[in-house]
Amino acid sequence: MTSDAKGTTPMTVFVSYTHDSMEHDARVLALAKELRHRGFDCDLDQFHANQSWPTWMENRIAWAEKVIVVCTETYLRRWQNNEKPGIGLGAQWESLLTRQWLYESPEVHNKFVPMVFDRSDLQYIPMPLRDVTRIVITDGYDGLVRRLLDIPPAEAPPVRTAVPQLSLAPDFFTAGAQEHTPHAGLHPEAEELISNLLPISTPEIIRTAKVVRKKKGGPFPAELERSWTQTGKTEPRPVGFWIDDGVLHTFEDLDGVVWRDLFRRGVLVAHTPIPTKTWSQSNSFADQGRFIKLLNKSLHQLCAESQTEATLGYSKQMKCWLFQAQAGRRIGHLKTRAIKLNASRMIYKAIKNKLSDDPEAIQHWQHEAFRYKFQRFGSAWYLVLTPYWAFTSDGVESPSRWQKKSSANMRKPEKNRAVLGHVLFWASVLCRDADLLRSAPKLQIHPPVRLGVTPSIRDVDWLKVAKEAERTELEADLAAEVLL
């Protein structure tokens, strides 16, 4: 593939096939058009007329980075020169050229991609092409796209190199037990710890499109707003994309009504997609930076499509996501999963102005919020989530004059169990699966990483060493077994 990391050069693809029937020609033409729609510079004879065909075929095979060989019974017969004299000369010539390429340059074997429309035609793949991965188009176009971009169907997980867990002697916890009190605190059973690392997964391909600036058109945000408005705002406004050097990058499929309108009006032109691992697994800080920017935009799309009753908004000044206050409501609650049970949680509330004589006067708003960053450990990427309390003057995004002090005062007394409640609350909001009404988001956030640690300390044992104020709070948590 000649495209650089930014995907500025479309991959060139040539389709070699035989004219078996009008129906077959139509299927091949639809294939070429689909590849061009997906950003490949795909060519075939039906796009041309009045050519010197032998020279044209030779030039096209040399020009193409990948050659799709559409295998049928007719194609194999002409490959083997078993056709009647004077019939199928073009296919026979192309097969000779392919044989010559394979003979002179065996290292370019991956250049030729055998493909069939029906699984029953696999038997007609020419012998020299049977030792490479073949594509059955009835399985969909995604497999063909991955094959053209040399993306394997699965990615091997990293080999564990960390020190394995130490084995303890069978009597490790019982030997010398008579020397200790019965409530020493350590127990052999594993204790589960929940981290603030939320694994993420993304599609294998980053979709790209060239942004065309027209003389009579406006900047891309204005053109996007125009398409979104003209299509009736039937779907959320697209925000999960990043534009670099005139090329739009996104995990979205670019087949929604807004994207189709942008392509129809010529604001966007199809471009060669980029394998996600080109950025995500690169050791280049520049590539990792591009990937993080795209992840940030994708998180904005996920939050914009939040299925909660309240609206999630981002405050640039406080650098956090928060639930915005709804008009006419001074307090908002959200039913979600807590530590062990489902519970109703306060997500924002108005703080009364005690210095005002007006009982309805508001000093500022308190919001449940979180800060975050994307971090790679090994080959895996995570959303590192930090719970936060935000205080706004408008209930939306503008920080209150008491923001720093109020937020610090809220977070200072919070113990592990309270912080855990915040993490699980936000995980329940951000971790979304597909359902009957909506497909899963392209950026998928998964539940926090859980770790088993031995030896462990039981919660009830903490009561024996906790300070009086903390003991009261801990007893209440243990009794309820849930953080409201």
Protein Blocks (a to p, Z undefined) as FASTA:
>chain_A
ZZdfkopaccddddddddfbfklmmmmmmmmmmmmmnopacddfklpghiafklmmmmmm
mmpmbdcddddfklmmmmnopacehiaklmmmmmmmmmmmmmmmmmlmmmpccddfbfkl
mmmgcfklmmpccddfknojklmmmmmnopafbdcddddfbdcdddddfklmmgoklmpc
fknopafbdcddddfbdcddddfbdcdddddddfklccfklmmmmmmmmnopaaccdfbb
cdeehiacdfbeolafklmmmmmnomaccdddddfklmmmpcbfklmmmmmmmmmmmmmm
mmmmpcbfbdcdddfklopadddddehiabdcdddddfklccdddfbdcdddfkbcblkb
cfbdcddddddddddehjbccddddddddddfkopmpccfklmmmmmmmmmmpcfklmmm
mmmmmmmmmmccddfkbccdfbdcdddddddddddddfklmmmmmcfklmmmmmmmmmno
paZZ
